[in-house]
Amino acid sequence: MLFSEVLGLSHIKNHLITTADRGRIPHAQLFVGPSGSGTLPMALAYAQYILCQNTNGENNTGNAACNLQMNQLGHPDLHFAYPVATNSKVKKHPHSKLFLDEWRAFVKENPYGSLYDWYQILEIENKQGQIGVEESQEIVKSLSLKAYGGGYKVMIIWMADKMNTASANKLLKLIEEPPHKTLFLLITEDEANVLQTIRSRCQSLHFPPLSEEDIAQGLIQREGCEPSEALKIAHRSSGNYLTALSVLKDNEGEDQFAQWFVTWVRTAFRAKGNKGAILSLIEWSETIASTGRETQKKFLLYCMDIFRQALLKTYKSDSLVFMEPGVEGFKLENFAPFIHGGNIIGISEELEKAIYHIERNGNAKIILTDLSIKLTRLLHKKAA
């Protein structure tokens, strides 16, 4: 991947290029930021720059055959690890090499893709993918071999926060004292969930939200979007290119989320002292619980965004409002007065708790029912 194909982030590009040109490459680096900020594309561009001995800040000046291999994600000194789980293809002991064809197709299709998108490709939305101890054994085996090109070996660990404790502990010494000319690039959306002993051995780079101009330019050049429409979408995307793509393509999943959200808040609002509405909330919880855990988490994050948008509407910050559930009869401006400083913290905390417990394989029906009952109280709470 060319550095020019990575949207924005000129200061990070300059930093990485400078470290490579001067031969001062930290052996373990942690790229922190959401998928839509460009962490994976940047890691790929950086790996290509190093492996192919490119110069002058771009990935087309070094070894031509090497650059071609990197563009196909087929360089023998480029290794990947990413969360996986058993599916219809792999029945036991899953690890990244067993899904390499799917991974290459996923990255080529959209290097800004999310963990949720990856799980959909693997058809494991109802499972929790992880980087397990089998993966660590494969990493140790791969990096114990000599570099094919005689230079660096690069290991990109995507979503490093999905390493379980056994896996992380097995890699700890290798990351601390890697073989000569071995580079670890760990990528995470949640730095706090990466084992602290791993974090302490990495140099961290935090990726900021992309500018509206960079996102708009990407939509125009890559998706053929009209400039005026691209600017509107960029404004709605909150610095996340993946969100912008979702808005552009009118993501069907988000339409379903909007329906679920509106049904939920309407039922929760009339549930106070209404036994029938409580039963409806339980039925709603059963519906959401029947989906995969990643879908549940993504939906709750969507709810969090809508509540925040309503809060901005309440306090007249209309210029920052970019989401509107496209459900007939529902208007954010009518809903907004019920979300205020007196209940937004409570709502956010309960949503975060629900996500936390779902991630840890709690009973989704119980978690969502409990969340719904708490929401009925919070919606009726008066502003301070």
N, C-alpha and C positions, 0 to 999 in steps of 0.2 A: 504494500500500500504506500502511496506517495504521501509525504507530509502535506502536500497541497490538497489532498483529498480529505484531510481531517479539518473539520469546520473550526474556524477561530483558534483560540488558545495560543496565540503567537508567542507569548512569554514562556509557556511550557515547551513549545517546539524549540525555541532558541536555547533554552536551558539544556534540553536533551541533546541537541546537535552539538552544542559547545562541549558537553562532557565527553561525547564520542570523539570529536575532532581532537581534543586534548589528551585522549587516552585515560581520562579520569572517570571511569564508569563504575558506579557503586554496584557491588555484586548482587545486592538484593534491594529491590525498590517496590514500594506499595503505592499503587495509583488508586486514589480514593475519589469516588464520585458516582452519580447515577449513570446508567447505561447511556442515556440521552446526552450526556456531557462529552462523550467521546473517549472514554478511558481505553476501551479495547482497540479502536482504530489507532489511537496514539501509540499503544504498546506494539501493534503490528508494524507501524511505520518506523518506530525506533528500532525494533528487532531487525527489520530489513536494512536499515541504514548501517547497523553494526555488522551483520552477517555478510553483507555484500560489499563492505568497505566503500560505501558511497561517500561522496564529498560535496562541499559547497551547499550543504543544507537540503539536498534532494536525493530521491531514491532512483536515479536513472543515470548516475555518473560512474558507477563502479562496474562490477562483474555483470555483464548482460545476462548470462545464463542463470546466475544466482538470482538476479532480480525477477526473471521470468518464473523461476521456481517459487519465489516468495509470493508472487502475485497469484499463484495457484495454491498457496498454502502447503506446498509439497517439499520444502527444503528439508533435507535430512537432519540438519542441526537445529531445526525449530520444533519444539515440543509443546504440547498443550495438556492441561488438566482442567476439568470443568465438572460441575455437578451432574451425576447420572443416577439412574435407578433401573431396576429390572422392568422390562416391558415385553411385548409379544416376540421381540427379536432376541433379547438377552434374558434368559430365565434365572441366572444366578451369577454371583461374583462380577457385577458390572464395573467397568472402568473405562476411561476415556477412549482408549485405542479401539474399543469395540464399536464406538459410535463416531469414528473419525469422518466417514463419508457424510453423515448427517451434519456434523459440526462444520465441515468445509462449506457445505451448501448453505447452512444458516449464516455463516459469517459473510459469504459472498453476496447473499441476498440482502442482508442488512446488518452491517457491523455494529450498528447502534441498537440492535435488538436486545430485549430484556430477558431476564431469567424466565419470566412467564412465557414469552415467545418460544424460548428454547424447550421448555417442558411440553409445549403444545406439539412441537415437531417430534419429540420423543413419545408423545401420547402418554405422558405420566402426570397429567394435571392433578390427579387425585393422590399423588405421592409426594414425599419430600425428597428431592434429589440431594445427594451429598458427595463430598470428596472423601472417600473412605480409605481404610488402611490398605486395601488392594491397590488403590491408586498410588499411594505413597511408595509401595513396593515397585510399581512400574516406573515411577519417577526416578527412584534410586538406580534401577537397572538401566534406564535410558541414559542417565547422566554419568554412569560409570564408564561408558564407551568413549573412545577418542572421537573428537570432532571430525566429521567427514571432510569438511573443507579446511581443516588445520587451524581454524581460528576459534571463534566463540561458539558455545552452545547456549541456546536461549530457551528457558522454560517459562511459558506464560500460564499462570494459574488464575483462571477466570472465576470470579465469585469465591475468593479465598475464604470468606466468612462461612462457607458451607463445609469447610474441613472439619471433621469431627476431632475430638481430642486425641484419639489414638493416632489418627493420620498426622495431625499437626506435630505431635511429639516425635513421631518417627522421622519427620522431615527437619526437625529442629537443628540437629547437628550438621546436616547437609547444607542448610541455609546459612548456618554460622560459619562453617568452614567448607565452602564448595570446592570442587575440583578446579584446577587452573582454567581461567577464561570461561567460567560458567556464570550466566546471568539469570537471575530469578526476577520476573516481573509479575507481581501479585496484584490482582485487580479486585476491588471490593466496593460495594455500595454502603456497607456498614462497618466502619473501621472498628467500632467497639466490640463487634462479634468475632474479630480475628484474635486468636490467642495472643495474650499480651507478650509472651516470650517470643513469638514470631514477629509481632509489631516492632519490638525493641531492636530487632536485628535488621530492620529494613529502613531505608530512607523513604519518607512519605512525601508524596506529591498530591496536593488537594486540587481537584478540578472544579473551577467555579462554574456557575450557570453560563451558558452561551449568550452572547448579545443578540438582540432582536435582529440586528442587521445581518449577522452571520447566519442565523436560522433562515431568514427570508432569502438570502442569497443561495443557500443550499436548496431550498424548495424550488426556486426559480431555475437553477442550473440542473438539478438532478431529477426533479419531478415535473418540470415544464409548467409550473404554477404561474399564474398571472401575477405580476408584481404587486398590484393593489391587494389581491387576495393573500399573497404570501406575507405581506406586512401585517394583515389582520391575524393570520394564524400564528405568526411569530409572537405577536403581543399576547396571545392566549396561552402560549406554550410554557411560560415561566422559565425560559432558559434551557428547555429540554427538547432536543431535536426529535426524540422518540415520540413525545407528546404531540409535537407539530405534525409528524407523519400520521399519527392516529387521528388527529382532527381533520387533516387533508383527506384521508381515505374514509372518513365517516365510520369509524370503527364500530362494527355491529355489536361487539361485546359491550361497548360503552352505552349503546342504546338500551341494551338489556339492563345494565347497571342503573340507568336512569329510571327505568320502570320499577325495578326493585326498590330503589331509594324512595321514590314518591309513594309507592304502596306502603312502605315501612313507616315513614314519618306521618302520613295521614292516619294510619291505623294506631300508631303510638300516641298521637295527639288526642284521639277520641277514646283511648283505652282507660283513662282515669275514671274509675268507678263503673266501668263498662265490661262486664264479664265476657260478652260476645267478642269484643275487640281483643281481649287478652287471648282468647282462643285463636283468633285470626293471626295474632302475633306469633303464636306457637306454630301455626301452619306455615307462616312466612319463614320462620326459622328452619323448619324442616325442608322447605324448598331450597334455601341457600345451602343448608348442610349437605344436601344431596349432590352438590357440585364438588369439584376438586378443591383441595386446600389452597392451592395457588390462586384459583378463581376467587375463593372466599377472601383471601388476604388482599387481592387486587381490588375487590369490591369495597372492602372496608377503607382502603386508602382513598378510593374514589369518594366515598361518603365524607371522609375527613376534608377533602378538597371542597366539596359542595358546602359543608358547614362553614368553612373559612370564607368562601365566596359570599355566603349569606351575611356573615359578620361584617365584611367590607361594605356590603350594601347597606347594612344597618347604620353604619357610621359614615355614610355618604362618600365613600371612596370608590365611586362608580368607575373611575378610569382604570382601576385595578381589577375590576370584575370581568372575567373572560369566559366563565362557564355558565351554562344555562341548560338544565335537564330538558331535553326536547320531548316532554310529555304533555299531552293535551290537557288543558285546564290547570296546569301548574305553572306559576310564575314566581321566579326567585324574589321579586320585589314584594310579593304578598307573604312569602314565607320568612323573609329576612327579619321582620320585627320580633320573631320568636327566638332568634339567635342573638345573644348579646353578651356583654362582659360578665353577667351573672351566671351564665351556664356554659359558655364555650370551653372553658378550661375543663370542667367536669365531663363534657361530651368528648373532648379530645382524649382525656385520660382513659375513659372507658373504651374508646375505640382502640387505643394503643394496647390496653390490657387484653382485649379480645384477640388482636393480631398476635400478641405474644403467646397466648395460650393455644391458639390454632397452630402456630409454628411448632409448638411442642406437643403436637398430636393430642390435644384435649378433645373432648367430645364436642363437636361443632354445634350440635343441636342445643346442648345445655348452655354453651358459651353464648350463642346468638340469642337464645331466649332470655338469658340473664341480662345481656346488653339491651335488648328491646324493652324489658320492664324498667330498667334504669333510665332509658331514654324517655319513657312516658313521664317520669318525674321531672327530668331535666328540662323538657320542653315547656312544662307548666311553671317552671321557676321564674320568679319575677326579676327584672333587671335591678342591679344594685342601686 
